[in-house]
Amino acid sequence: MKRLLLKALLFCIPFALAGQDGALDTSFDGDGILEGNGVGYDNVMLLPGLGLFAYPNGKLLIGMTAGSTSAGVQNGFAFTRLQQNSVSDVTFSDDGIVVGYIEALLTDFEVASNGNIIGLGLGPNATRVLMRFNGAGDVLLPSSVEANGGADMRLLEIQPDGKLVTAGSVGSGTNQHFFVGRLNNDFSIDILFASGGGTIIEFDGPGVARDLELTENGLIVVAGDFAGGQDRNVGVAVLTPTGAPVFGFSNDGKQSLDLSGDDFVAALTVQPDGKYLIAGQNVNLSGRDIFLARFNPDGTLDNSFGNQGKAVVDVSGKEDWPADMVLQTDGKILVSSSACFNNAGCDFLLARFNADGTLDPSFGNGGTVVSDLTGLEDRAYAMGLDPSGAVIVAGGSTIEPGFSTGNYVVAKYLTDLSVSLREPENQLGPVLVYPNPIVETAVVECASTTAGRYILQLRDAEGQLIRSWDEGWHPAGTAQFSLQFGKKQPAGWYTLEIANGQQRQVVRIMLK
């Protein structure tokens, strides 16, 4: 799954709310829906490997597996980059489209801090394929096609030092288990990680890791499912940066959960407070429902969430197939899914939960939105939040149920945190704050059409001035400031005003 990876998510307080919570955003391609027309691609494969990245400037990167006659591949890594309004970004490979030259199925991708795109996938004859593209869409050599040694690695994260953490499974049948490995930036195996570059995580039955996250302090978290007894259960494991179990998590670095019936993990999120949130599908006597579960950092279930740490909800009244999850900055939980109708087709399903695990009735229709986007078979795979606060869901559309090829589809929905991106008179341009939430320091970037002396002011939720920074005179254009917040302020929401005497902007930030 590909999740939102923004440097910051900002909400400009002076802006008006952009529309109904859960409605399609008509500023995106006229109706909130973009259906890929296949230009530049052949055989777009609609697999869960289809992913989404939302840039801080609002651009979108869609990753998928597709063929290209010009690239000479039947199935290769393919990327489309879009402007915020859905128009192709011509600064990306001239037409907004890139197809790699290696035969491989894309399973995950990440965008590095320098803008490079790294794709991970499966090649012919059980090979692991890695490719790197720059921000302009050019292939950067060398690529890597290596025998996987029995490890099926489908998940990817980039550490701050540039090393690549991968996860998936190793072995097959009754001997299949979670596996986590690490590669150096040049795609070679990092032999300093765990036991020669990787570690096997065994639960009470064969299993596979489905999602991977890195915490702010460098811990590696994987979540997946395994065959435990009569049904399939949830498994979560936490490793140190060196690949050793975190013994403070359930005493042995791993925890399991049986919700009754078969449980399949779809997504994992590490909350700002360090808790681990899992979303997935629970198969029970009444059908297929969405489940959420939340673990404390010590591995115990968070009893303040749902029913003793877990919630199983028949969201659509149909067969629910959850795919991805993101957190809003107010703590509410968004889950993208497909609502399927007894083999008669599927539609996009978006559900929002409160921070306590209950459905949020203020969103859509009682907490859910079901969208028949194309009149065909629509399945949602990945999601993210853009800088306006809107939620983006990417998936695929096929002519008939069960088809594996078709067009990609992107839908943009408004939320209660969405704001218009039109800038009123005397308003600074887009403002970025990263990281956000802020621990002690942060970088602020803003754009202005006028020169002036920049004053930045931090205020609490009641509007009281906490502190200010005089950053001096700067010319028109982009300005960047490094701010020290320290540790004296209580954790919570604050506002940061940026003004240069001619223009101003106010954004929300969180201090940890």
Sequence and secondary structure as in RCSB ss.txt:
>XXXX:A:sequence
MKRLLLKALLFCIPFALAGQDGALDTSFDGDGILEGNGVGYDNVMLLPGLGLFAYPNGKLLIGMTAGSTSAGVQN
GFAFTRLQQNSVSDVTFSDDGIVVGYIEALLTDFEVASNGNIIGLGLGPNATRVLMRFNGAGDVLLPSSVEANGG
ADMRLLEIQPDGKLVTAGSVGSGTNQHFFVGRLNNDFSIDILFASGGGTIIEFDGPGVARDLELTENGLIVVAGD
FAGGQDRNVGVAVLTPTGAPVFGFSNDGKQSLDLSGDDFVAALTVQPDGKYLIAGQNVNLSGRDIFLARFNPDGT
LDNSFGNQGKAVVDVSGKEDWPADMVLQTDGKILVSSSACFNNAGCDFLLARFNADGTLDPSFGNGGTVVSDLTG
LEDRAYAMGLDPSGAVIVAGGSTIEPGFSTGNYVVAKYLTDLSVSLREPENQLGPVLVYPNPIVETAVVECASTT
AGRYILQLRDAEGQLIRSWDEGWHPAGTAQFSLQFGKKQPAGWYTLEIANGQQRQVVRIMLK
>XXXX:A:secstr
      S    BTTS B S TT B TTTTTTSEEE   TT EEEE  TT EEEE TTS EEEEEEEEETTTTEEE
EEEEEEE TTS B TTTTTTSEEE SS  EEEEEEE TTS EEEEEEETTTEEEEEEE TTS EEEEEEEEE TT
EEEEEEEE TTS EEEEEEES GGG EEEEEEE TTS B TTTTTTSEEEE  SS EEEEEEEE TTS EEEEEE
EEETTEEEEEEEEE TTS B TTTTTTSEEEE  SSEEEEEEEEE TTS EEEEEEEEETTEEEEEEEEE TTS 
B TTTTBTTEEEE  SSSEEEEEEEEE TTS EEEEEEEE TTS EEEEEEEE TTSSB TTTTBTTEEEE  SS
SEEEEEEEEE TTS EEEEEEEESSTT SBSEEEEEEE  TT B     TTB   EEEESSSBSSEEEEEEEESS
 EEEEEEEE TT  EEEEEEEEEE SEEEEEEEE  S S SEEEEEEEE SS EEEEEEEE 
